[in-house]
Amino acid sequence: MVLEQPSDAELMARIREGGRDAFADLVDRHKDAVVNYLTRLTGDRDRAEDLGQETFLRLFRSARDYVEQGYLRAYLFRIATNLVRSEERREKRLRLLLPFLPRTGHQPEAATPGLLRQELHRQVSTAVASLPLRYRVPLVLHEIEGWSYVDIAQELGCREGTVKSRIHRGRQHLKAKLEPYWKGGPAWKTTG
Amino acid sequence: MEDHRIGDLLRELPRERASNGFTARVLERLDA
């Protein structure tokens, strides 16, 4: 006998009543998607993990205000995006205040011949994470998460044409950033 | 580089998964 899993809406209803088990079930259900999304936005796996945890904590704390719209994952991605936006603004202010503060973040390691694919992934991931957030979010939602233009427009509160334009601009930025690896880099075209 | 190649590169990125103990850590932070 297969037990039917409660829907997200059912779990959220129980969470609104303070149900921790329901909350744990909801985290288990969406944690991989949230961590993957945040990894693509930040380019930093550890930071994504931390922000992912914060995303779920915010969901729990705002559960009473949550209005059921039928797609909880979009709501989680919205919280995650806002966390990244806030953090980047904070970092930007800090850099303005302390111009000589060394920049934190992932330091590239030397690629070895046997790790070309991983190195390419790292370059792409770093390039994505360096895009302005207004291009990064729709690009990741469309190309990686598979969202339609219409759904992204609805989520971001803008027109479909704006979404297409931002994705196009995002691709152009990525092309410019990745072109050196494509043209003259060491065997970047080799896959395997 | 063509537009579709950019899309291919993005989709080739491996799907990341939450670490073991992720849910337990969220619950710990909830209690903190």
Backbone of each chain as ProteinMPNN parsed JSONL, in Angstrom:
{"seq_chain_A": "MVLEQPSDAELMARIREGGRDAFADLVDRHKDAVVNYLTRLTGDRDRAEDLGQETFLRLFRSARDYVEQGYLRAYLFRIATNLVRSEERREKRLRLLLPFLPRTGHQPEAATPGLLRQELHRQVSTAVASLPLRYRVPLVLHEIEGWSYVDIAQELGCREGTVKSRIHRGRQHLKAKLEPYWKGGPAWKTTG", "coords_chain_A": {"N_chain_A": [[0.847, -1.198, 0.0], [0.584, 2.166, -0.885], [1.233, 5.11, 0.716], [-0.336, 8.203, 0.396], [1.351, 11.219, -0.199], [1.248, 14.201, 1.769], [0.109, 17.301, 0.395], [1.934, 20.323, -0.507], [0.403, 22.489, 0.318], [-1.162, 21.366, 2.323], [0.808, 20.675, 4.162], [1.775, 23.239, 4.75], [-0.461, 24.3, 6.01], [-0.45, 22.835, 8.355], [1.983, 23.667, 9.36], [1.447, 26.292, 9.915], [0.094, 25.996, 12.212], [2.082, 25.46, 13.856], [3.359, 23.063, 13.445], [6.063, 21.038, 13.672], [6.942, 18.631, 12.596], [5.683, 18.6, 10.138], [6.951, 20.77, 9.051], [9.597, 19.823, 8.889], [9.2, 17.807, 7.008], [8.536, 19.353, 4.802], [10.89, 20.826, 4.394], [12.623, 18.713, 3.756], [11.506, 17.975, 1.339], [11.959, 20.14, -0.407], [14.568, 21.007, -0.146], [16.829, 20.298, -1.782], [16.283, 21.534, -4.244], [16.224, 24.222, -3.478], [18.814, 24.642, -2.496], [20.284, 24.093, -4.797], [19.375, 26.144, -6.507], [20.251, 28.41, -5.083], [22.984, 27.954, -5.108], [23.546, 28.352, -7.77], [22.908, 31.04, -7.988], [24.727, 32.268, -6.268], [27.18, 31.098, -6.72], [28.6, 29.77, -4.853], [28.895, 27.095, -2.926], [28.884, 26.553, -0.114], [27.887, 28.909, 0.953], [25.41, 28.888, -0.229], [24.254, 26.754, 1.068], [24.027, 27.742, 3.681], [22.399, 30.027, 3.275], [20.224, 28.692, 2.268], [19.273, 27.292, 4.484], [18.48, 29.497, 6.001], [16.483, 30.446, 4.351], [14.421, 28.545, 4.692], [13.941, 28.881, 7.406], [12.887, 31.445, 7.414], [10.577, 30.986, 5.971], [9.167, 29.391, 7.792], [8.841, 31.187, 9.904], [7.266, 33.101, 8.76], [4.994, 31.823, 8.186], [2.351, 32.19, 8.971], [1.582, 34.369, 7.539], [1.61, 33.507, 5.016], [0.134, 33.142, 1.867], [-1.777, 30.865, 0.23], [-0.898, 29.867, -2.972], [-0.562, 27.861, -4.616], [1.926, 27.114, -5.556], [4.469, 26.475, -3.949], [7.233, 26.306, -4.209], [8.029, 28.416, -5.835], [7.57, 30.496, -4.099], [9.477, 29.933, -2.131], [11.812, 30.265, -3.657], [11.592, 32.965, -4.075], [11.977, 34.023, -1.51], [14.601, 33.142, -1.18], [15.93, 34.528, -3.248], [15.572, 37.154, -2.375], [17.093, 37.085, -0.056], [19.678, 36.752, -1.105], [19.857, 39.125, -2.539], [19.731, 41.028, -0.446], [22.031, 40.36, 0.961], [24.045, 40.86, -0.925], [23.759, 43.597, -1.258], [24.491, 44.444, 1.265], [27.16, 43.614, 1.297], [28.123, 45.216, -0.731], [27.804, 47.774, 0.33], [29.581, 47.552, 2.406], [31.968, 47.274, 1.041], [32.122, 49.769, -0.084], [32.435, 51.324, 2.15], [34.76, 50.364, 3.229], [37.259, 50.489, 1.447], [39.658, 49.17, 1.173], [39.33, 46.688, 2.053], [39.947, 43.298, 1.709], [38.501, 41.359, -0.847], [36.138, 38.86, -0.223], [35.376, 35.429, -0.899], [35.129, 32.754, -3.301], [38.204, 31.396, -4.065], [39.919, 30.802, -7.014], [41.12, 27.599, -7.897], [43.942, 25.893, -9.253], [43.418, 24.337, -12.344], [43.526, 20.906, -13.161], [44.742, 18.603, -15.624], [43.038, 16.387, -15.758], [40.637, 17.33, -14.883], [39.051, 18.889, -16.493], [36.348, 19.201, -17.207], [35.11, 19.699, -14.757], [36.404, 22.057, -14.172], [35.467, 23.693, -16.194], [32.78, 23.785, -15.471], [33.083, 25.148, -13.092], [34.027, 27.61, -13.989], [31.845, 28.485, -15.482], [29.905, 28.577, -13.505], [30.974, 30.514, -11.783], [30.956, 32.69, -13.506], [28.207, 33.034, -13.937], [27.384, 33.703, -11.34], [28.499, 36.19, -11.122], [26.997, 37.903, -12.579], [24.824, 40.779, -12.884], [22.117, 40.896, -10.565], [19.578, 41.285, -11.636], [19.696, 40.197, -14.136], [20.661, 37.713, -13.587], [18.804, 36.242, -12.017], [16.407, 35.773, -13.697], [17.708, 34.382, -15.77], [18.789, 32.073, -14.535], [16.423, 30.941, -13.54], [15.11, 30.386, -15.942], [16.926, 28.962, -17.712], [18.142, 27.0, -16.102], [16.324, 26.133, -14.121], [14.147, 25.749, -15.68], [11.851, 27.294, -15.984], [9.044, 28.932, -17.535], [8.85, 31.861, -19.685], [6.582, 33.309, -19.085], [5.879, 32.473, -16.491], [8.103, 33.388, -15.087], [7.895, 36.112, -15.487], [5.559, 36.603, -14.087], [6.375, 35.926, -11.514], [8.407, 37.801, -11.056], [7.091, 40.113, -11.353], [6.998, 41.631, -13.71], [6.959, 42.462, -17.265], [6.58, 40.011, -19.902], [8.201, 40.488, -22.074], [10.211, 41.973, -20.922], [11.418, 40.08, -19.337], [12.452, 38.334, -21.308], [14.24, 40.056, -22.515], [16.014, 40.581, -20.408], [17.076, 38.05, -19.988], [18.333, 37.661, -22.411], [20.243, 39.701, -22.272], [21.668, 38.747, -20.105], [22.742, 36.403, -21.182], [24.44, 37.54, -23.076], [26.28, 38.84, -21.44], [27.398, 36.606, -20.215], [28.538, 35.329, -22.398], [30.561, 37.139, -23.059], [32.125, 36.927, -20.778], [32.907, 34.268, -20.82], [34.097, 33.874, -23.222], [36.974, 34.092, -23.54], [37.833, 31.64, -22.516], [36.725, 30.008, -24.271], [37.787, 30.637, -26.754], [40.676, 30.899, -26.648], [41.496, 29.352, -24.584], [42.92, 26.59, -22.747], [42.249, 23.74, -24.276], [39.467, 23.85, -23.792], [37.415, 23.066, -25.265], [37.423, 20.42, -25.245], [35.625, 17.736, -24.171], [34.517, 15.294, -21.862]], "CA_chain_A": [[0.0, 0.0, 0.0], [1.369, 3.392, -0.958], [0.585, 6.229, 1.396], [-0.273, 9.438, -0.386], [2.07, 12.279, 0.497], [0.469, 15.445, 1.883], [0.531, 18.356, -0.528], [2.6, 21.47, 0.127], [-0.626, 23.306, 0.978], [-1.53, 20.683, 3.562], [1.93, 20.83, 5.097], [1.807, 24.641, 5.203], [-1.564, 24.482, 6.962], [0.006, 22.277, 9.64], [3.082, 24.518, 9.851], [0.823, 27.503, 10.483], [-0.315, 25.636, 13.577], [3.312, 25.18, 14.608], [3.769, 21.674, 13.267], [7.481, 20.88, 13.332], [7.113, 17.475, 11.714], [5.287, 19.042, 8.8], [8.021, 21.656, 8.567], [10.723, 18.964, 8.51], [8.829, 17.156, 5.736], [8.587, 20.356, 3.74], [12.311, 21.092, 4.144], [13.157, 17.553, 3.03], [10.959, 17.946, -0.021], [12.408, 21.237, -1.277], [15.923, 21.47, 0.182], [17.772, 20.17, -2.904], [15.967, 22.569, -5.241], [16.6, 25.534, -2.943], [20.278, 24.717, -2.439], [20.783, 24.188, -6.169], [19.074, 27.497, -6.997], [21.134, 29.373, -4.412], [24.351, 27.727, -5.583], [23.679, 28.999, -9.086], [22.868, 32.502, -7.819], [25.882, 32.782, -5.525], [28.43, 30.478, -7.151], [29.305, 29.357, -3.642], [28.123, 25.97, -2.369], [28.718, 26.692, 1.341], [26.999, 30.05, 1.182], [24.073, 28.433, -0.639], [23.754, 25.893, 2.143], [23.649, 28.609, 4.8], [21.241, 30.818, 2.862], [19.123, 27.746, 2.119], [18.707, 27.088, 5.823], [17.806, 30.74, 6.367], [15.26, 30.504, 3.541], [13.372, 27.743, 5.335], [13.6, 29.511, 8.685], [11.986, 32.577, 7.115], [9.282, 30.417, 5.6], [8.484, 28.97, 9.031], [8.475, 32.356, 10.721], [6.234, 33.899, 8.089], [3.971, 30.868, 7.731], [0.998, 32.719, 9.218], [1.284, 35.376, 6.504], [1.677, 32.873, 3.694], [-1.139, 32.982, 1.164], [-1.642, 29.727, -0.666], [-1.073, 30.194, -4.395], [-0.441, 26.627, -5.38], [3.274, 26.776, -5.991], [5.319, 26.883, -2.827], [8.649, 26.428, -4.581], [8.238, 29.787, -6.306], [7.637, 31.342, -2.896], [10.793, 29.682, -1.526], [12.819, 30.912, -4.505], [11.483, 34.417, -3.855], [12.676, 34.301, -0.252], [16.035, 32.922, -1.424], [16.418, 35.643, -4.066], [15.634, 38.344, -1.517], [18.241, 36.931, 0.845], [20.89, 37.033, -1.884], [19.853, 40.561, -2.835], [20.091, 41.75, 0.784], [23.434, 40.086, 1.296], [24.918, 41.547, -1.882], [23.708, 45.035, -0.944], [25.29, 44.633, 2.476], [28.568, 43.497, 0.897], [28.459, 46.385, -1.546], [27.975, 48.906, 1.254], [30.812, 47.312, 3.157], [33.101, 47.562, 0.145], [32.2, 51.221, -0.249], [32.939, 51.896, 3.395], [36.115, 49.883, 3.494], [37.761, 50.211, 0.108], [40.846, 48.322, 1.141], [39.01, 45.367, 2.583], [40.091, 42.289, 0.657], [37.238, 40.726, -1.23], [36.03, 37.455, 0.145], [34.732, 34.643, -1.935], [35.852, 31.575, -3.72], [39.462, 31.62, -4.771], [40.075, 29.721, -7.977], [42.243, 26.69, -7.765], [44.473, 25.538, -10.556], [42.795, 23.171, -12.947], [44.444, 19.851, -13.562], [44.279, 18.092, -16.913], [41.95, 15.42, -15.621], [39.444, 17.956, -14.305], [38.626, 19.966, -17.404], [34.907, 19.423, -17.149], [34.815, 20.362, -13.483], [36.906, 23.415, -14.263], [34.515, 24.427, -17.033], [31.6, 24.032, -14.624], [33.418, 26.185, -12.112], [34.101, 28.887, -14.7], [30.479, 28.885, -15.835], [29.221, 28.906, -12.251], [31.509, 31.801, -11.326], [30.485, 33.726, -14.433], [26.786, 33.272, -13.651], [27.253, 34.377, -10.05], [28.995, 37.567, -11.217], [26.05, 38.733, -13.348], [23.877, 41.576, -12.085], [21.014, 40.047, -10.104], [18.384, 41.431, -12.488], [19.856, 39.262, -15.262], [20.991, 36.388, -13.063], [17.617, 35.514, -11.546], [15.623, 35.18, -14.788], [18.512, 33.428, -16.533], [18.841, 30.804, -13.787], [15.079, 30.347, -13.51], [14.735, 29.886, -17.273], [17.847, 27.981, -18.307], [18.492, 25.901, -15.197], [15.131, 25.6, -13.461], [13.174, 25.393, -16.706], [10.609, 28.088, -15.902], [8.649, 29.628, -18.767], [8.938, 33.333, -19.602], [5.353, 33.806, -18.445], [5.971, 32.227, -15.046], [9.134, 34.276, -14.527], [7.32, 37.468, -15.481], [4.596, 36.652, -12.981], [7.124, 35.89, -10.26], [9.194, 39.025, -10.877], [6.213, 41.276, -11.454], [7.336, 42.461, -14.873], [6.372, 41.949, -18.489], [7.278, 38.895, -20.524], [9.252, 41.055, -22.929], [11.309, 42.379, -20.041], [12.115, 38.839, -18.955], [13.236, 37.889, -22.466], [15.329, 41.004, -22.702], [17.015, 40.39, -19.348], [17.756, 36.772, -20.237], [19.225, 37.91, -23.547], [21.386, 40.474, -21.772], [22.449, 37.834, -19.265], [23.53, 35.526, -22.072], [25.51, 38.355, -23.681], [27.301, 39.008, -20.398], [28.091, 35.324, -20.038], [29.389, 35.114, -23.58], [31.747, 37.979, -22.928], [32.97, 36.42, -19.692], [33.412, 32.919, -21.097], [34.725, 33.841, -24.544], [38.413, 33.776, -23.497], [38.041, 30.209, -22.286], [36.255, 29.329, -25.458], [38.659, 30.884, -27.914], [42.106, 30.625, -26.538], [41.805, 28.585, -23.392], [43.518, 25.294, -22.956], [41.418, 22.556, -24.533], [38.155, 23.933, -23.154], [36.423, 22.419, -26.12], [37.473, 18.985, -25.006], [34.724, 17.266, -23.129], [34.671, 13.862, -21.657]], "C_chain_A": [[0.883, 1.248, 0.0], [0.59, 4.525, -0.29], [0.746, 7.491, 0.567], [0.397, 10.533, 0.434], [1.178, 13.512, 0.623], [0.996, 16.492, 0.906], [1.277, 19.447, 0.241], [1.582, 22.311, 0.901], [-1.044, 22.683, 2.308], [-0.427, 20.828, 4.621], [1.983, 22.261, 5.638], [0.692, 24.912, 6.212], [-1.152, 23.964, 8.335], [1.13, 23.12, 10.232], [2.516, 25.784, 10.491], [0.356, 27.256, 11.913], [0.897, 25.262, 14.431], [3.837, 23.769, 14.451], [5.21, 21.52, 12.797], [7.711, 19.695, 12.396], [6.755, 17.844, 10.273], [6.362, 19.932, 8.196], [9.218, 20.829, 8.104], [10.437, 18.26, 7.179], [8.952, 18.12, 4.567], [10.044, 20.701, 3.371], [12.912, 19.948, 3.327], [12.729, 17.567, 1.564], [11.634, 18.977, -0.936], [13.878, 21.626, -1.087], [16.885, 21.387, -1.007], [17.536, 21.27, -3.942], [16.438, 23.941, -4.766], [18.127, 25.69, -2.922], [20.859, 24.825, -3.851], [20.574, 25.604, -6.725], [20.04, 28.516, -6.39], [22.596, 29.179, -4.825], [24.563, 28.416, -6.923], [23.659, 30.525, -8.944], [24.161, 33.023, -7.202], [27.211, 32.243, -6.047], [29.224, 29.917, -5.984], [28.451, 28.326, -2.904], [27.857, 26.147, -0.866], [27.744, 27.819, 1.678], [25.557, 29.66, 0.828], [23.446, 27.578, 0.452], [23.237, 26.751, 3.315], [22.398, 29.433, 4.464], [20.0, 29.937, 2.682], [18.454, 27.484, 3.463], [17.912, 28.324, 6.252], [16.484, 30.891, 5.601], [14.117, 29.75, 4.224], [12.969, 28.325, 6.688], [12.626, 30.67, 8.468], [10.605, 32.098, 6.709], [8.496, 30.053, 6.857], [7.975, 30.183, 9.798], [7.38, 33.2, 10.079], [5.052, 33.03, 7.651], [2.555, 31.425, 7.896], [0.592, 33.728, 8.142], [1.223, 34.765, 5.104], [0.275, 32.699, 3.106], [-0.969, 31.882, 0.127], [-1.909, 30.126, -2.119], [-0.825, 28.979, -5.272], [0.961, 26.267, -5.834], [4.275, 27.286, -4.964], [6.766, 27.104, -3.242], [8.963, 27.833, -5.097], [8.38, 30.742, -5.126], [8.995, 31.169, -2.202], [11.903, 30.355, -2.332], [12.791, 32.433, -4.316], [12.195, 34.805, -2.56], [14.181, 34.198, -0.472], [16.639, 34.081, -2.218], [16.558, 36.899, -3.224], [16.798, 38.277, -0.543], [19.543, 37.255, 0.119], [20.99, 38.533, -2.169], [20.298, 41.361, -1.609], [21.566, 41.567, 1.105], [24.376, 40.829, 0.348], [24.915, 43.061, -1.655], [24.579, 45.345, 0.274], [26.777, 44.582, 2.136], [29.022, 44.725, 0.114], [28.697, 47.601, -0.653], [29.285, 48.775, 2.019], [32.03, 47.65, 2.299], [33.261, 49.057, -0.069], [32.812, 51.87, 0.984], [34.402, 51.534, 3.631], [36.78, 49.483, 2.179], [38.967, 49.285, 0.071], [40.601, 46.936, 1.729], [39.179, 44.328, 1.473], [38.767, 41.602, 0.384], [37.254, 39.27, -0.815], [35.392, 36.703, -1.006], [35.624, 33.509, -2.36], [37.118, 31.962, -4.469], [39.686, 30.469, -5.749], [41.302, 28.858, -7.699], [42.703, 26.314, -9.167], [43.784, 24.285, -11.076], [43.865, 22.139, -13.282], [43.889, 19.217, -14.818], [43.092, 17.148, -16.801], [40.653, 16.031, -15.146], [38.895, 19.067, -15.187], [37.143, 20.263, -17.295], [34.517, 20.15, -15.866], [35.263, 21.817, -13.518], [35.961, 24.273, -15.117], [33.259, 24.756, -16.23], [31.879, 25.161, -13.648], [33.452, 27.558, -12.777], [32.696, 29.401, -15.033], [29.746, 29.35, -14.582], [29.668, 30.268, -11.726], [30.996, 32.939, -12.204], [29.015, 34.058, -14.17], [26.64, 34.104, -12.381], [27.711, 35.831, -10.103], [28.052, 38.472, -12.005], [25.254, 39.622, -12.405], [22.639, 40.729, -11.76], [19.799, 40.125, -11.024], [18.476, 40.559, -13.748], [19.994, 37.83, -14.75], [19.742, 35.593, -12.713], [16.8, 34.956, -12.713], [16.403, 34.153, -15.609], [18.55, 32.064, -15.841], [17.466, 30.139, -13.774], [14.724, 29.724, -14.858], [15.641, 28.74, -17.722], [18.1, 26.782, -17.397], [17.252, 25.284, -14.568], [14.009, 25.288, -14.441], [11.858, 26.145, -16.641], [10.319, 28.742, -17.257], [8.813, 31.142, -18.563], [7.742, 33.897, -18.826], [5.438, 33.645, -16.927], [6.994, 33.157, -14.392], [8.593, 35.7, -14.441], [6.354, 37.633, -14.315], [5.333, 36.729, -11.645], [7.828, 37.221, -9.998], [8.345, 40.286, -10.975], [6.599, 42.21, -12.59], [6.747, 41.82, -16.128], [7.237, 40.834, -19.09], [8.438, 39.39, -21.386], [10.471, 41.478, -22.117], [12.135, 41.166, -19.626], [13.01, 38.372, -20.1], [14.455, 38.774, -22.661], [16.433, 40.795, -21.666], [17.783, 39.083, -19.546], [18.747, 36.939, -21.385], [20.467, 38.666, -23.09], [22.293, 39.602, -20.91], [23.321, 36.922, -20.1], [24.705, 36.298, -22.689], [26.648, 38.57, -22.687], [28.114, 37.723, -20.243], [29.023, 35.032, -21.204], [30.689, 35.869, -23.44], [32.704, 37.424, -21.871], [33.623, 35.088, -20.054], [34.178, 32.829, -22.416], [36.227, 33.497, -24.488], [38.662, 32.284, -23.316], [37.653, 29.414, -23.527], [37.259, 29.434, -26.596], [40.074, 30.367, -27.695], [42.489, 29.734, -25.39], [42.359, 27.208, -23.734], [42.461, 24.206, -23.086], [40.052, 22.629, -23.866], [37.094, 23.221, -23.977], [36.42, 20.909, -25.917], [36.523, 18.624, -23.887], [34.943, 15.779, -22.951], [34.477, 13.526, -20.218]], "O_chain_A": [[1.815, 1.361, 0.796], [-0.536, 4.849, -0.669], [1.84, 7.803, 0.095], [0.065, 10.751, 1.599], [0.435, 13.838, -0.303], [2.194, 16.549, 0.632], [1.254, 19.488, 1.471], [1.865, 22.784, 2.002], [-1.252, 23.388, 3.295], [-0.695, 21.068, 5.798], [2.206, 22.474, 6.83], [0.884, 25.671, 7.162], [-1.464, 24.577, 9.356], [1.224, 23.275, 11.45], [3.046, 26.28, 11.486], [0.239, 28.183, 12.715], [0.76, 24.811, 15.569], [4.671, 23.324, 15.24], [5.533, 21.838, 11.653], [8.567, 19.748, 11.513], [7.434, 17.451, 9.324], [6.65, 19.866, 7.001], [9.789, 21.101, 7.048], [11.321, 18.134, 6.332], [9.411, 17.754, 3.485], [10.381, 20.848, 2.196], [13.614, 20.174, 2.342], [13.501, 17.214, 0.672], [11.854, 18.704, -2.117], [14.378, 22.494, -1.803], [17.674, 22.307, -1.221], [18.486, 21.862, -4.455], [16.98, 24.726, -5.544], [18.657, 26.74, -3.285], [21.816, 25.566, -4.074], [21.475, 26.183, -7.332], [20.577, 29.373, -7.092], [23.357, 30.146, -4.882], [25.621, 28.99, -7.18], [24.328, 31.224, -9.705], [24.638, 34.097, -7.569], [28.254, 32.862, -5.839], [30.41, 29.621, -6.129], [27.413, 28.659, -2.332], [26.741, 25.919, -0.4], [26.898, 27.694, 2.564], [24.611, 30.057, 1.508], [22.248, 27.674, 0.721], [22.158, 26.508, 3.855], [21.466, 29.523, 5.263], [18.875, 30.377, 2.915], [17.228, 27.458, 3.566], [16.814, 28.211, 6.796], [15.498, 31.399, 6.137], [12.996, 30.25, 4.321], [11.8, 28.269, 7.071], [11.675, 30.855, 9.227], [9.594, 32.712, 7.049], [7.311, 30.365, 6.972], [6.841, 30.207, 10.277], [6.657, 33.922, 10.764], [4.221, 33.453, 6.847], [1.675, 31.169, 7.074], [-0.594, 33.916, 7.871], [0.834, 35.424, 4.139], [-0.634, 32.183, 3.756], [-0.109, 31.971, -0.749], [-2.973, 30.643, -2.458], [-0.87, 29.055, -6.499], [1.161, 25.214, -6.438], [4.841, 28.371, -5.096], [7.448, 27.976, -2.704], [10.036, 28.374, -4.828], [9.193, 31.666, -5.146], [9.589, 32.144, -1.741], [12.822, 30.944, -1.763], [13.823, 33.099, -4.388], [12.927, 35.794, -2.519], [14.945, 35.049, -0.014], [17.729, 34.557, -1.899], [17.545, 37.626, -3.341], [17.418, 39.296, -0.238], [20.406, 37.947, 0.659], [22.061, 39.131, -2.058], [21.134, 42.259, -1.715], [22.256, 42.517, 1.475], [25.395, 41.366, 0.782], [25.936, 43.725, -1.835], [25.294, 46.346, 0.318], [27.56, 45.4, 2.62], [30.144, 45.205, 0.271], [29.651, 48.355, -0.844], [29.996, 49.754, 2.246], [32.998, 48.238, 2.78], [34.374, 49.56, -0.216], [33.59, 52.819, 0.893], [35.172, 52.328, 4.173], [36.857, 48.302, 1.84], [39.259, 48.683, -0.963], [41.518, 46.128, 1.882], [38.598, 44.48, 0.399], [38.009, 41.306, 1.308], [38.229, 38.548, -1.02], [34.926, 37.304, -1.974], [36.728, 33.328, -1.846], [37.081, 32.767, -5.399], [39.647, 29.302, -5.361], [42.366, 29.348, -7.32], [41.946, 26.406, -10.133], [43.592, 23.309, -10.349], [44.986, 22.493, -13.646], [42.684, 19.283, -15.06], [42.231, 17.129, -17.681], [39.655, 15.322, -15.014], [38.346, 20.054, -14.699], [36.727, 21.421, -17.29], [33.714, 21.083, -15.878], [34.6, 22.698, -12.971], [35.696, 25.431, -14.794], [32.739, 25.87, -16.303], [31.029, 26.018, -13.406], [32.975, 28.544, -12.215], [32.401, 30.587, -14.885], [29.06, 30.373, -14.588], [28.85, 31.072, -11.281], [30.647, 34.011, -11.711], [28.627, 35.227, -14.18], [25.885, 35.076, -12.34], [27.357, 36.624, -9.23], [28.281, 39.678, -12.091], [25.033, 39.259, -11.25], [22.178, 39.945, -12.589], [19.071, 39.144, -11.176], [17.456, 40.226, -14.353], [19.525, 36.875, -15.37], [19.626, 34.419, -13.064], [16.52, 33.758, -12.723], [15.833, 33.173, -16.087], [18.367, 31.029, -16.482], [17.352, 28.929, -13.97], [14.11, 28.658, -14.91], [15.155, 27.664, -18.073], [18.256, 25.662, -17.883], [17.134, 24.061, -14.487], [13.029, 24.638, -14.078], [10.853, 25.684, -17.185], [11.233, 29.061, -18.017], [8.901, 31.631, -17.437], [7.873, 34.826, -18.029], [5.112, 34.564, -16.175], [6.779, 33.651, -13.285], [8.806, 36.401, -13.451], [6.335, 38.666, -13.646], [4.96, 37.5, -10.76], [7.847, 37.711, -8.868], [8.823, 41.389, -10.712], [6.535, 43.432, -12.45], [6.115, 40.765, -16.06], [8.435, 40.731, -18.827], [9.511, 38.787, -21.418], [11.61, 41.355, -22.568], [13.364, 41.211, -19.57], [14.181, 38.054, -19.892], [15.556, 38.296, -22.935], [17.62, 40.825, -21.988], [18.988, 39.018, -19.302], [19.862, 36.42, -21.333], [21.59, 38.327, -23.463], [23.518, 39.702, -20.973], [24.487, 36.691, -19.78], [25.813, 35.776, -22.806], [27.824, 38.494, -23.043], [29.342, 37.749, -20.153], [30.143, 34.554, -21.024], [31.772, 35.33, -23.667], [33.923, 37.446, -22.042], [34.752, 34.812, -19.648], [34.831, 31.822, -22.691], [36.704, 32.7, -25.296], [39.596, 31.731, -23.897], [38.166, 28.327, -23.794], [37.54, 28.463, -27.299], [40.586, 29.531, -28.439], [43.659, 29.389, -25.224], [42.267, 26.742, -24.869], [41.852, 23.805, -22.094], [39.522, 21.611, -23.42], [36.039, 22.83, -23.478], [35.512, 20.214, -26.372], [36.618, 19.157, -22.782], [35.5, 15.108, -23.82], [34.567, 12.358, -19.839]]}, "seq_chain_B": "MEDHRIGDLLRELPRERASNGFTARVLERLDA", "coords_chain_B": {"N_chain_B": [[30.328, 32.427, -29.653], [27.353, 30.622, -29.558], [23.897, 31.426, -28.661], [22.414, 29.182, -27.868], [24.405, 27.527, -27.029], [25.298, 28.704, -24.714], [23.052, 28.243, -23.128], [23.181, 25.446, -23.095], [25.565, 25.082, -21.692], [24.849, 26.073, -19.184], [22.829, 24.308, -18.451], [24.283, 22.025, -18.282], [25.559, 22.19, -15.908], [26.129, 20.58, -12.83], [23.433, 19.284, -10.803], [23.02, 20.558, -7.659], [22.904, 19.217, -4.363], [21.334, 19.326, -1.166], [23.271, 19.142, 1.832], [23.986, 16.234, 3.876], [22.077, 16.04, 6.813], [20.99, 18.521, 6.628], [18.267, 19.246, 7.083], [18.051, 18.713, 9.821], [19.792, 20.619, 10.807], [18.469, 22.974, 10.143], [16.253, 22.767, 11.831], [17.556, 22.859, 14.272], [18.506, 25.487, 14.224], [16.115, 26.76, 14.324], [15.372, 26.434, 16.905], [17.274, 27.83, 18.215]], "CA_chain_B": [[29.564, 31.394, -28.976], [25.929, 30.794, -29.846], [23.011, 31.505, -27.507], [22.018, 27.849, -27.389], [25.552, 26.932, -26.354], [25.252, 29.239, -23.343], [22.015, 27.479, -22.441], [23.705, 24.088, -22.864], [26.564, 25.154, -20.611], [24.146, 26.251, -17.91], [22.104, 23.08, -18.102], [25.263, 20.972, -17.984], [26.036, 22.306, -14.526], [25.527, 19.511, -12.017], [22.434, 19.682, -9.811], [23.543, 20.481, -6.297], [21.99, 18.656, -3.377], [21.594, 19.758, 0.211], [24.158, 18.205, 2.522], [23.364, 15.384, 4.9], [21.843, 16.758, 8.064], [20.491, 19.874, 6.346], [16.992, 19.475, 7.774], [18.309, 18.748, 11.267], [20.421, 21.916, 11.138], [17.412, 23.996, 10.087], [15.459, 22.643, 13.062], [18.395, 23.36, 15.378], [18.504, 26.96, 14.163], [14.773, 27.199, 14.709], [15.315, 26.414, 18.365], [18.365, 28.629, 18.794]], "C_chain_B": [[28.068, 31.648, -29.185], [25.093, 30.828, -28.552], [22.687, 30.119, -26.944], [23.156, 27.165, -26.646], [25.628, 27.432, -24.905], [24.219, 28.457, -22.524], [22.49, 26.066, -22.128], [24.684, 24.08, -21.696], [25.883, 25.26, -19.247], [23.448, 24.966, -17.482], [23.038, 21.918, -17.809], [25.793, 21.058, -16.558], [25.367, 21.227, -13.681], [24.486, 20.055, -11.051], [23.034, 19.495, -8.427], [22.47, 19.909, -5.373], [22.34, 19.192, -2.001], [22.446, 18.702, 0.903], [23.364, 17.313, 3.479], [23.183, 16.203, 6.179], [21.301, 18.159, 7.87], [19.221, 20.164, 7.158], [17.195, 19.572, 9.287], [18.919, 20.094, 11.669], [19.397, 23.056, 11.084], [16.593, 23.964, 11.382], [16.239, 23.124, 14.28], [18.372, 24.885, 15.411], [17.143, 27.524, 14.564], [14.674, 27.308, 16.231], [16.314, 27.377, 19.004], [17.87, 30.007, 19.246]], "O_chain_B": [[27.59, 32.768, -29.003], [25.514, 30.334, -27.506], [22.684, 29.904, -25.732], [22.932, 26.341, -25.759], [25.975, 26.68, -23.994], [24.475, 28.065, -21.385], [22.24, 25.544, -21.041], [24.645, 23.202, -20.834], [26.294, 24.615, -18.282], [23.472, 24.587, -16.311], [22.645, 20.943, -17.169], [26.403, 20.113, -16.058], [24.166, 20.992, -13.81], [24.635, 21.163, -10.536], [23.496, 18.41, -8.075], [21.275, 20.104, -5.593], [23.501, 19.476, -1.708], [22.35, 17.514, 0.594], [22.224, 17.612, 3.835], [24.065, 16.972, 6.56], [21.163, 18.91, 8.835], [19.118, 21.191, 7.829], [16.585, 20.411, 9.949], [18.607, 20.638, 12.728], [19.457, 23.988, 11.885], [16.282, 25.008, 11.955], [15.675, 23.716, 15.2], [18.239, 25.497, 16.471], [17.049, 28.637, 15.081], [13.976, 28.172, 16.762], [16.209, 27.699, 20.188], [18.654, 30.808, 19.756]]}, "name": "protein", "num_of_chains": 2, "seq": "MVLEQPSDAELMARIREGGRDAFADLVDRHKDAVVNYLTRLTGDRDRAEDLGQETFLRLFRSARDYVEQGYLRAYLFRIATNLVRSEERREKRLRLLLPFLPRTGHQPEAATPGLLRQELHRQVSTAVASLPLRYRVPLVLHEIEGWSYVDIAQELGCREGTVKSRIHRGRQHLKAKLEPYWKGGPAWKTTGMEDHRIGDLLRELPRERASNGFTARVLERLDA"}
